[in-house]
Amino acid sequence: MADQSRPVTGYPASSAANGYPNTATAYPYVPPPPQNQGTYFHVAGNRYYSDPYASQQRATFVHRFFAVLVGSVLITGIIVFIMWLILRPQIPQFRVDTLTLSNFNISSNSLISGNWDARFTVRNPNSKITLYYDQIEAAVFYKSDSISETTVPPFVQGTKNETAVRATFASLTAYVDDRDSINGERNHGTVNFNVRMMARIRFKAGAWWARRRILRVYCPNLSIGVSATSNGGSLVGGSKQCRVGL
């Protein structure tokens, strides 16, 4: 008769047979799922598998987001293009009508003084757009030397409208680099000056507003008749068109 106190072959002996309770197992706890590797779900046998449906959802969201973004940009571009076709916005036109100089003098140390009075005609060529001018600044130059600066009051210009604008300059403490050049021109009866203007401008058509832009105006080679024996003169050759850009 077999000894029943011996353990069966292939099975571990019970620790209770040695006087110790059988309280331990081969794996005392269930291992956690892997971290930061996507979405996983638990199946029998303590195995974890990634969820392919969650990854597909993320990819679909990214594709839809970029599709909406591209669509929004295209729609905005089409709207702007249609507005441009309807309104056909044009930049304003500037013309110097008169430019007078008084109290003109150049000292031996190249200090230039004088008073300049410029009159402009500003034309809005648009038939459907009103123009708003703000923060208008103007300056008079001899070649690249700034002589005097001033500000011009803001104004609003209706469609197909012409507006008279005046800018006055005064100089007492400006210097020029080439005193001999300006004296040489003066001896020939004329001195060339340049006038520059900058303004913030907005275009408005009904309820539509364009964003504020910087308008740049350049009026070169404005010849003033002034001789070596006189201290003033006026614009020679009539009115002059200015170059305008945004």
Short mmCIF file of the C-alpha atoms (twelve columns), coordinates in Angstrom:
data_MODEL
# 
_entry.id   MODEL 
# 
loop_
_atom_site.group_PDB 
_atom_site.id 
_atom_site.type_symbol 
_atom_site.label_atom_id 
_atom_site.label_alt_id 
_atom_site.label_comp_id 
_atom_site.label_asym_id 
_atom_site.label_seq_id 
_atom_site.Cartn_x 
_atom_site.Cartn_y 
_atom_site.Cartn_z 
_atom_site.pdbx_PDB_model_num 
ATOM 1   C CA . MET A 1   0.000   0.000   0.000   1 
ATOM 2   C CA . ALA A 2   1.405   3.390   -1.043  1 
ATOM 3   C CA . ASP A 3   2.593   5.849   1.526   1 
ATOM 4   C CA . GLN A 4   0.015   8.697   1.382   1 
ATOM 5   C CA . SER A 5   2.333   11.075  3.265   1 
ATOM 6   C CA . ARG A 6   4.692   11.302  0.237   1 
ATOM 7   C CA . PRO A 7   4.005   14.037  -2.284  1 
ATOM 8   C CA . VAL A 8   2.739   13.177  -5.732  1 
ATOM 9   C CA . THR A 9   5.448   13.366  -8.381  1 
ATOM 10  C CA . GLY A 10  5.285   16.647  -10.407 1 
ATOM 11  C CA . TYR A 11  3.653   18.805  -7.736  1 
ATOM 12  C CA . PRO A 12  5.470   20.869  -5.116  1 
ATOM 13  C CA . ALA A 13  5.371   19.654  -1.621  1 
ATOM 14  C CA . SER A 14  3.018   21.492  0.624   1 
ATOM 15  C CA . SER A 15  4.768   23.619  3.206   1 
ATOM 16  C CA . ALA A 16  2.003   22.616  5.587   1 
ATOM 17  C CA . ALA A 17  3.560   19.199  5.706   1 
ATOM 18  C CA . ASN A 18  6.641   20.848  7.189   1 
ATOM 19  C CA . GLY A 19  4.625   22.808  9.708   1 
ATOM 20  C CA . TYR A 20  4.467   26.019  7.703   1 
ATOM 21  C CA . PRO A 21  1.242   27.489  6.208   1 
ATOM 22  C CA . ASN A 22  0.992   27.644  2.408   1 
ATOM 23  C CA . THR A 23  0.462   31.446  2.031   1 
ATOM 24  C CA . ALA A 24  2.634   32.339  -0.995  1 
ATOM 25  C CA . THR A 25  2.093   31.940  -4.736  1 
ATOM 26  C CA . ALA A 26  4.469   32.108  -7.680  1 
ATOM 27  C CA . TYR A 27  3.332   35.719  -8.475  1 
ATOM 28  C CA . PRO A 28  2.191   37.712  -5.438  1 
ATOM 29  C CA . TYR A 29  0.781   40.666  -7.541  1 
ATOM 30  C CA . VAL A 30  -0.471  41.412  -11.041 1 
ATOM 31  C CA . PRO A 31  2.033   43.524  -13.039 1 
ATOM 32  C CA . PRO A 32  0.753   46.950  -14.247 1 
ATOM 33  C CA . PRO A 33  0.267   47.603  -17.956 1 
ATOM 34  C CA . PRO A 34  3.100   49.324  -19.919 1 
ATOM 35  C CA . GLN A 35  3.207   53.109  -19.578 1 
ATOM 36  C CA . ASN A 36  3.073   55.777  -22.370 1 
ATOM 37  C CA . GLN A 37  2.601   53.340  -25.191 1 
ATOM 38  C CA . GLY A 38  -0.892  54.113  -26.348 1 
ATOM 39  C CA . THR A 39  -4.202  52.671  -25.202 1 
ATOM 40  C CA . TYR A 40  -4.203  49.096  -23.882 1 
ATOM 41  C CA . PHE A 41  -6.852  46.677  -22.673 1 
ATOM 42  C CA . HIS A 42  -6.537  43.670  -20.404 1 
ATOM 43  C CA . VAL A 43  -7.223  40.097  -21.457 1 
ATOM 44  C CA . ALA A 44  -6.909  36.790  -19.635 1 
ATOM 45  C CA . GLY A 45  -3.432  35.666  -18.742 1 
ATOM 46  C CA . ASN A 46  -2.209  39.145  -17.652 1 
ATOM 47  C CA . ARG A 47  -1.460  40.165  -21.251 1 
ATOM 48  C CA . TYR A 48  -2.088  43.711  -22.562 1 
ATOM 49  C CA . TYR A 49  -2.688  44.778  -26.153 1 
ATOM 50  C CA . SER A 50  -2.903  48.269  -27.711 1 
ATOM 51  C CA . ASP A 51  -6.314  49.473  -28.876 1 
ATOM 52  C CA . PRO A 52  -6.108  50.106  -32.666 1 
ATOM 53  C CA . TYR A 53  -9.430  51.976  -32.634 1 
ATOM 54  C CA . ALA A 54  -8.049  54.747  -30.341 1 
ATOM 55  C CA . SER A 55  -5.047  55.301  -32.635 1 
ATOM 56  C CA . GLN A 56  -7.384  55.522  -35.619 1 
ATOM 57  C CA . GLN A 57  -9.492  58.126  -33.798 1 
ATOM 58  C CA . ARG A 58  -6.447  60.343  -33.177 1 
ATOM 59  C CA . ALA A 59  -5.365  60.138  -36.818 1 
ATOM 60  C CA . THR A 60  -8.894  60.993  -37.969 1 
ATOM 61  C CA . PHE A 61  -9.013  64.026  -35.646 1 
ATOM 62  C CA . VAL A 62  -5.674  65.363  -36.976 1 
ATOM 63  C CA . HIS A 63  -6.787  64.919  -40.590 1 
ATOM 64  C CA . ARG A 64  -10.085 66.682  -39.940 1 
ATOM 65  C CA . PHE A 65  -8.371  69.542  -38.106 1 
ATOM 66  C CA . PHE A 66  -6.005  70.258  -41.009 1 
ATOM 67  C CA . ALA A 67  -8.871  69.892  -43.494 1 
ATOM 68  C CA . VAL A 68  -10.893 72.535  -41.593 1 
ATOM 69  C CA . LEU A 69  -7.835  74.815  -41.355 1 
ATOM 70  C CA . VAL A 70  -7.073  74.602  -45.076 1 
ATOM 71  C CA . GLY A 71  -10.737 75.073  -45.914 1 
ATOM 72  C CA . SER A 72  -10.954 78.211  -43.734 1 
ATOM 73  C CA . VAL A 73  -7.885  79.729  -45.401 1 
ATOM 74  C CA . LEU A 74  -9.276  79.008  -48.867 1 
ATOM 75  C CA . ILE A 75  -12.684 80.456  -48.032 1 
ATOM 76  C CA . THR A 76  -11.097 83.615  -46.574 1 
ATOM 77  C CA . GLY A 77  -8.911  84.012  -49.652 1 
ATOM 78  C CA . ILE A 78  -11.895 83.622  -51.971 1 
ATOM 79  C CA . ILE A 79  -13.892 86.225  -50.022 1 
ATOM 80  C CA . VAL A 80  -11.005 88.715  -50.118 1 
ATOM 81  C CA . PHE A 81  -10.519 88.120  -53.848 1 
ATOM 82  C CA . ILE A 82  -14.218 88.666  -54.546 1 
ATOM 83  C CA . MET A 83  -14.176 91.892  -52.484 1 
ATOM 84  C CA . TRP A 84  -11.146 93.081  -54.453 1 
ATOM 85  C CA . LEU A 85  -12.900 92.343  -57.762 1 
ATOM 86  C CA . ILE A 86  -15.966 94.266  -56.637 1 
ATOM 87  C CA . LEU A 87  -14.241 97.273  -55.048 1 
ATOM 88  C CA . ARG A 88  -10.970 97.450  -57.010 1 
ATOM 89  C CA . PRO A 89  -9.191  99.581  -54.352 1 
ATOM 90  C CA . GLN A 90  -6.644  102.121 -55.614 1 
ATOM 91  C CA . ILE A 91  -4.066  104.134 -53.698 1 
ATOM 92  C CA . PRO A 92  -4.582  107.920 -53.522 1 
ATOM 93  C CA . GLN A 93  -2.744  110.418 -55.719 1 
ATOM 94  C CA . PHE A 94  -0.641  113.312 -54.382 1 
ATOM 95  C CA . ARG A 95  0.415   116.434 -56.274 1 
ATOM 96  C CA . VAL A 96  2.523   119.383 -55.113 1 
ATOM 97  C CA . ASP A 97  0.790   122.531 -56.338 1 
ATOM 98  C CA . THR A 98  3.016   125.159 -54.730 1 
ATOM 99  C CA . LEU A 99  6.150   125.284 -52.601 1 
ATOM 100 C CA . THR A 100 7.454   128.605 -51.337 1 
ATOM 101 C CA . LEU A 101 10.594  129.431 -49.386 1 
ATOM 102 C CA . SER A 102 11.266  132.469 -47.210 1 
ATOM 103 C CA . ASN A 103 13.980  133.643 -44.781 1 
ATOM 104 C CA . PHE A 104 16.428  131.287 -46.437 1 
ATOM 105 C CA . ASN A 105 20.032  131.414 -45.266 1 
ATOM 106 C CA . ILE A 106 23.101  129.184 -44.990 1 
ATOM 107 C CA . SER A 107 25.778  130.101 -42.442 1 
ATOM 108 C CA . SER A 108 29.488  129.474 -42.762 1 
ATOM 109 C CA . ASN A 109 29.236  126.383 -40.536 1 
ATOM 110 C CA . SER A 110 26.604  124.773 -42.860 1 
ATOM 111 C CA . LEU A 111 23.655  125.717 -40.652 1 
ATOM 112 C CA . ILE A 112 20.554  126.121 -42.832 1 
ATOM 113 C CA . SER A 113 17.475  128.109 -41.870 1 
ATOM 114 C CA . GLY A 114 14.259  129.011 -43.615 1 
ATOM 115 C CA . ASN A 115 10.503  128.570 -43.858 1 
ATOM 116 C CA . TRP A 116 8.856   126.251 -46.387 1 
ATOM 117 C CA . ASP A 117 5.138   126.289 -47.235 1 
ATOM 118 C CA . ALA A 118 3.876   123.315 -49.308 1 
ATOM 119 C CA . ARG A 119 0.381   122.972 -50.755 1 
ATOM 120 C CA . PHE A 120 -0.793  119.561 -51.982 1 
ATOM 121 C CA . THR A 121 -3.810  118.217 -53.792 1 
ATOM 122 C CA . VAL A 122 -4.775  114.718 -52.660 1 
ATOM 123 C CA . ARG A 123 -7.167  112.766 -54.869 1 
ATOM 124 C CA . ASN A 124 -9.150  109.641 -54.015 1 
ATOM 125 C CA . PRO A 125 -9.593  107.744 -57.322 1 
ATOM 126 C CA . ASN A 126 -11.944 105.137 -55.827 1 
ATOM 127 C CA . SER A 127 -15.640 105.219 -56.666 1 
ATOM 128 C CA . LYS A 128 -16.751 102.930 -53.793 1 
ATOM 129 C CA . ILE A 129 -14.128 103.439 -51.077 1 
ATOM 130 C CA . THR A 130 -13.703 106.213 -48.512 1 
ATOM 131 C CA . LEU A 131 -10.172 106.950 -47.264 1 
ATOM 132 C CA . TYR A 132 -9.228  107.808 -43.678 1 
ATOM 133 C CA . TYR A 133 -5.836  109.450 -43.073 1 
ATOM 134 C CA . ASP A 134 -4.285  109.458 -39.588 1 
ATOM 135 C CA . GLN A 135 -0.908  110.366 -38.046 1 
ATOM 136 C CA . ILE A 136 0.337   112.292 -41.073 1 
ATOM 137 C CA . GLU A 137 3.998   113.298 -40.874 1 
ATOM 138 C CA . ALA A 138 5.896   115.346 -43.445 1 
ATOM 139 C CA . ALA A 139 9.548   116.341 -43.865 1 
ATOM 140 C CA . VAL A 140 11.587  118.521 -46.225 1 
ATOM 141 C CA . PHE A 141 15.038  117.355 -47.363 1 
ATOM 142 C CA . TYR A 142 18.015  118.671 -49.232 1 
ATOM 143 C CA . LYS A 143 19.309  115.553 -50.972 1 
ATOM 144 C CA . SER A 144 19.393  113.038 -48.061 1 
ATOM 145 C CA . ASP A 145 19.718  115.660 -45.300 1 
ATOM 146 C CA . SER A 146 16.555  116.205 -43.285 1 
ATOM 147 C CA . ILE A 147 15.987  119.926 -42.753 1 
ATOM 148 C CA . SER A 148 12.628  120.127 -40.989 1 
ATOM 149 C CA . GLU A 149 9.679   117.945 -39.975 1 
ATOM 150 C CA . THR A 150 6.043   118.697 -39.243 1 
ATOM 151 C CA . THR A 151 2.641   117.055 -38.761 1 
ATOM 152 C CA . VAL A 152 -0.514  117.447 -40.837 1 
ATOM 153 C CA . PRO A 153 -4.050  117.248 -39.370 1 
ATOM 154 C CA . PRO A 154 -5.888  113.977 -40.122 1 
ATOM 155 C CA . PHE A 155 -8.738  114.048 -42.621 1 
ATOM 156 C CA . VAL A 156 -11.365 111.875 -44.308 1 
ATOM 157 C CA . GLN A 157 -11.726 111.722 -48.061 1 
ATOM 158 C CA . GLY A 158 -14.889 110.635 -49.822 1 
ATOM 159 C CA . THR A 159 -15.119 108.792 -53.115 1 
ATOM 160 C CA . LYS A 160 -13.778 110.585 -56.211 1 
ATOM 161 C CA . ASN A 161 -12.856 113.507 -53.987 1 
ATOM 162 C CA . GLU A 162 -9.969  115.996 -54.088 1 
ATOM 163 C CA . THR A 163 -8.673  117.506 -50.854 1 
ATOM 164 C CA . ALA A 164 -6.294  120.427 -50.382 1 
ATOM 165 C CA . VAL A 165 -3.563  119.721 -47.810 1 
ATOM 166 C CA . ARG A 166 -1.028  122.182 -46.428 1 
ATOM 167 C CA . ALA A 167 2.284   121.480 -44.687 1 
ATOM 168 C CA . THR A 168 4.529   124.208 -43.248 1 
ATOM 169 C CA . PHE A 169 8.135   123.711 -42.190 1 
ATOM 170 C CA . ALA A 170 10.553  125.874 -40.213 1 
ATOM 171 C CA . SER A 171 14.262  125.275 -39.694 1 
ATOM 172 C CA . LEU A 172 16.716  127.039 -37.415 1 
ATOM 173 C CA . THR A 173 19.157  124.343 -36.296 1 
ATOM 174 C CA . ALA A 174 19.527  121.941 -39.250 1 
ATOM 175 C CA . TYR A 175 22.856  121.220 -40.916 1 
ATOM 176 C CA . VAL A 176 23.658  120.094 -44.444 1 
ATOM 177 C CA . ASP A 177 26.684  118.011 -45.332 1 
ATOM 178 C CA . ASP A 178 27.359  119.669 -48.687 1 
ATOM 179 C CA . ARG A 179 27.230  123.413 -48.191 1 
ATOM 180 C CA . ASP A 180 29.160  124.068 -51.393 1 
ATOM 181 C CA . SER A 181 26.624  122.096 -53.431 1 
ATOM 182 C CA . ILE A 182 23.618  124.041 -52.171 1 
ATOM 183 C CA . ASN A 183 25.448  127.335 -52.682 1 
ATOM 184 C CA . GLY A 184 26.384  126.222 -56.190 1 
ATOM 185 C CA . GLU A 185 22.719  125.577 -57.012 1 
ATOM 186 C CA . ARG A 186 21.773  128.900 -55.499 1 
ATOM 187 C CA . ASN A 187 24.271  130.700 -57.716 1 
ATOM 188 C CA . HIS A 188 22.502  129.152 -60.734 1 
ATOM 189 C CA . GLY A 189 19.140  130.524 -59.570 1 
ATOM 190 C CA . THR A 190 17.375  127.405 -58.180 1 
ATOM 191 C CA . VAL A 191 17.731  124.981 -55.276 1 
ATOM 192 C CA . ASN A 192 16.193  121.488 -55.363 1 
ATOM 193 C CA . PHE A 193 14.394  120.130 -52.312 1 
ATOM 194 C CA . ASN A 194 12.545  116.859 -51.628 1 
ATOM 195 C CA . VAL A 195 9.378   116.422 -49.590 1 
ATOM 196 C CA . ARG A 196 8.347   113.143 -47.991 1 
ATOM 197 C CA . MET A 197 5.120   112.227 -46.224 1 
ATOM 198 C CA . MET A 198 3.956   109.201 -44.247 1 
ATOM 199 C CA . ALA A 199 0.443   108.504 -43.014 1 
ATOM 200 C CA . ARG A 200 -1.675  105.692 -41.625 1 
ATOM 201 C CA . ILE A 201 -4.534  105.072 -44.017 1 
ATOM 202 C CA . ARG A 202 -7.661  102.904 -43.908 1 
ATOM 203 C CA . PHE A 203 -10.022 101.929 -46.721 1 
ATOM 204 C CA . LYS A 204 -13.764 101.741 -45.996 1 
ATOM 205 C CA . ALA A 205 -16.618 100.605 -48.228 1 
ATOM 206 C CA . GLY A 206 -19.978 100.365 -46.475 1 
ATOM 207 C CA . ALA A 207 -19.535 98.031  -43.491 1 
ATOM 208 C CA . TRP A 208 -16.249 96.687  -44.849 1 
ATOM 209 C CA . TRP A 209 -12.997 98.015  -43.356 1 
ATOM 210 C CA . ALA A 210 -9.519  97.157  -44.566 1 
ATOM 211 C CA . ARG A 211 -6.735  96.962  -42.027 1 
ATOM 212 C CA . ARG A 212 -4.703  100.122 -41.446 1 
ATOM 213 C CA . ARG A 213 -1.759  100.535 -43.829 1 
ATOM 214 C CA . ILE A 214 1.284   102.835 -43.999 1 
ATOM 215 C CA . LEU A 215 1.101   105.262 -46.935 1 
ATOM 216 C CA . ARG A 216 4.406   106.659 -48.228 1 
ATOM 217 C CA . VAL A 217 4.583   109.765 -50.423 1 
ATOM 218 C CA . TYR A 218 7.776   111.030 -52.069 1 
ATOM 219 C CA . CYS A 219 7.979   114.299 -54.012 1 
ATOM 220 C CA . PRO A 220 11.523  114.705 -55.430 1 
ATOM 221 C CA . ASN A 221 13.329  117.480 -57.279 1 
ATOM 222 C CA . LEU A 222 11.145  120.399 -56.254 1 
ATOM 223 C CA . SER A 223 13.078  123.356 -57.680 1 
ATOM 224 C CA . ILE A 224 12.632  126.653 -55.898 1 
ATOM 225 C CA . GLY A 225 13.790  129.823 -57.623 1 
ATOM 226 C CA . VAL A 226 16.135  131.475 -55.170 1 
ATOM 227 C CA . SER A 227 19.254  133.432 -56.094 1 
ATOM 228 C CA . ALA A 228 22.394  134.284 -54.179 1 
ATOM 229 C CA . THR A 229 21.038  137.761 -53.451 1 
ATOM 230 C CA . SER A 230 17.535  136.716 -52.347 1 
ATOM 231 C CA . ASN A 231 16.317  134.799 -49.363 1 
ATOM 232 C CA . GLY A 232 13.210  133.233 -50.862 1 
ATOM 233 C CA . GLY A 233 11.362  132.019 -53.938 1 
ATOM 234 C CA . SER A 234 8.668   129.674 -55.224 1 
ATOM 235 C CA . LEU A 235 8.276   126.413 -57.119 1 
ATOM 236 C CA . VAL A 236 9.622   126.467 -60.662 1 
ATOM 237 C CA . GLY A 237 7.858   124.643 -63.508 1 
ATOM 238 C CA . GLY A 238 4.365   124.309 -62.065 1 
ATOM 239 C CA . SER A 239 2.833   121.479 -60.068 1 
ATOM 240 C CA . LYS A 240 4.633   118.126 -59.672 1 
ATOM 241 C CA . GLN A 241 3.217   114.640 -59.211 1 
ATOM 242 C CA . CYS A 242 4.485   112.606 -56.254 1 
ATOM 243 C CA . ARG A 243 5.244   108.903 -56.020 1 
ATOM 244 C CA . VAL A 244 2.859   107.067 -53.699 1 
ATOM 245 C CA . GLY A 245 3.099   103.545 -52.324 1 
ATOM 246 C CA . LEU A 246 1.896   101.279 -49.516 1 
# 
